[in-house]
Amino acid sequence: MTATLPNAQDLYPSRLAAPGELLERQDPTVWPGVDDGPLGQQELQDYDGKGYLVVPQMITPTELESFRTELDRLRSDGSLKQDERYVVERETGDVRSIFAVHQISQKINDLVHDPRIVNRARQILGSDVYVHQSRVNYMPGFTGSGFYWHSDFETWHAEDGMPRMRACSFSIALTDNFAFNGGLMLMPGAHRYFAPCAGETPDENYKSSLQKQEIGVPHREQITQLARKFGIDQFTGPAGSALIFDSNSMHGSGNNITPLPRSNIFIVFNSVENTLGEPFAAANPRPRHIADREFTVVNPK
Amino acid sequence: MTATLPNAQDLYPSRLAAPGELLERQDPTVWPGVDDGPLGQQELQDYDGKGYLVVPQMITPTELESFRTELDRLRSDGSLKQDERYVVERETGDVRSIFAVHQISQKINDLVHDPRIVNRARQILGSDVYVHQSRVNYMPGFTGSGFYWHSDFETWHAEDGMPRMRACSFSIALTDNFAFNGGLMLMPGAHRYFAPCAGETPDENYKSSLQKQEIGVPHREQITQLARKFGIDQFTGPAGSALIFDSNSMHGSGNNITPLPRSNIFIVFNSVENTLGEPFAAANPRPRHIADREFTVVNPK
């Protein structure tokens, strides 16, 4: 199905001349519509309050092993290194991410359709869902460079034309996440505020922003305000655990000088009632492997 | 007192053509000689085993406040910014460290002589002690760049001519140390191995190494070996707590993208029986504000 419609109203203006005041979120975090699923009431409440939830053992140790093998295979497949879906580390040339990986790997496509995954997404988003983005991330030891604070939604809205905050991300850890090897930091509750960012979106911004984001970055004053109000938490836990987080969670990660690399599988589901329109603040939408504009409902199987 | 003597034997060769095998430590960690002091037997044993020890409230909240004021004063004193004892952040020009700060600030000089501090150093080093180095460190929020893995002793031995592992450092936190704002990482027990480093020491290496160390850096293989054997721990805790650590502790810190800056007071005591000789692996010794070659016994007062 394709759906590129002109957008009516911009509820979350960004890429402005100057960073704006924090705006209150206009959307629910947990959407009504799908009552049954793996998530209990308490988990949904926690997710609603903090904007994220940790599932301690999303995949089993046996599955973990097979996903690691699959990631090694994908990363070392020389024939794919020139593929636009592969993002390489600026300094070392190592593979940092592989986008649209559910279209490259059958194994990851199966994971997307796994009821443990997709049914949780359906519960949170209150509707049928599709994959907005998928990728695997490799953060090497010693030189892992981390990612500065940002809201994914800010970019998805400005550059991809996602109208509302009705998407959620699954980050499934394939390595142990310690506090000190670049584990994701989040601000519990900050998803209830939108931080309008300063700066016009350059053409093909995604080509550099996936390595180091320069535009769509919240102002220090906004980050300080949110950190003061909500504090900072960190996603730590053994391999196999998953973090599910709201599209507008304020998050970032430090660098990683430890010998312990990190890798994860990252799947973003969007509601079929929230498909992409024209970008709200960019001349052209980003390519499909980064933000899919043609969507197929993901049914559990 | 001055003591620059030729060195007899190099127990810890470094700055070699290639990184060497890990060497077993030839020195005690806790030296016999001073029986009484603030440290209990259990604390001394812990220090001996791990190579470091946390003292939860080394200074009181009232003292904390007055040291913060003192640091703000020192940092903003424009007349001192050209002073060689001031080290500025490469990218921003902000003050990152002030060396020999106990000679600049009476307040910090008093702290050096505080029985809570110096008597702990005397117990660990088993003799009279003097200040090998003192400094205050400021790690800003958002852009704090951290420090890669290293042993201080490696540099003090190679570049300053410190013969034996008989020095210890006090890092007194003036801000809360979280896991995620660049808190020091240590490898408990790794102080029992010396990691010989590769690379000849360039002239005036200290001028760049205090910003980003390039020489005297352990090889990744050595770091991996030590991390596998000993694991990684992190110094977290409220402002006012102190970390005392052995000169040969393997330590480092990640960057800091949080809005929470970090600052601390750092005092290195060396035993008067371990004074500096000719550098073991450098053409000239580093300047006195970085590694004092004339020493005065620090008596508690």
Contacts between the chains, C-beta under 8 A, distances in Angstrom:
chain1	res1	chain2	res2	distance
A	141	B	220	7.9
A	141	B	224	7.9
A	142	B	220	5.7
A	142	B	223	7.6
A	146	B	255	6.8
A	146	B	257	6.9
A	148	B	257	5.7
A	149	B	257	6.4
A	178	B	232	7.3
A	179	B	179	3.4
A	179	B	180	6.5
A	179	B	234	6.4
A	180	B	179	6.5
A	180	B	185	5.4
A	180	B	232	6.1
A	180	B	234	5.5
A	180	B	254	6.4
A	182	B	254	7.6
A	183	B	180	8.0
A	185	B	180	5.4
A	185	B	257	8.0
A	185	B	258	7.2
A	220	B	141	7.9
A	220	B	142	5.7
A	220	B	259	6.9
A	223	B	142	7.5
A	223	B	259	5.6
A	224	B	141	7.9
A	224	B	259	4.3
A	227	B	258	6.7
A	227	B	259	4.9
A	227	B	260	7.4
A	228	B	259	7.9
A	232	B	178	7.3
A	232	B	180	6.1
A	232	B	258	6.0
A	232	B	260	7.9
A	234	B	179	6.4
A	234	B	180	5.5
A	252	B	257	5.5
A	253	B	257	7.9
A	254	B	180	6.4
A	254	B	182	7.6
A	254	B	254	4.7
A	254	B	255	5.3
A	254	B	256	7.0
A	254	B	257	5.9
A	255	B	146	6.8
A	255	B	254	5.3
A	255	B	255	4.7
A	256	B	254	7.0
A	257	B	146	6.9
A	257	B	148	5.7
A	257	B	149	6.4
A	257	B	185	8.0
A	257	B	252	5.5
A	257	B	253	7.9
A	257	B	254	5.9
A	258	B	185	7.2
A	258	B	227	6.8
A	258	B	232	6.0
A	259	B	220	6.9
A	259	B	223	5.6
A	259	B	224	4.3
A	259	B	227	5.0
A	259	B	228	7.8
A	260	B	227	7.5
A	260	B	232	7.9
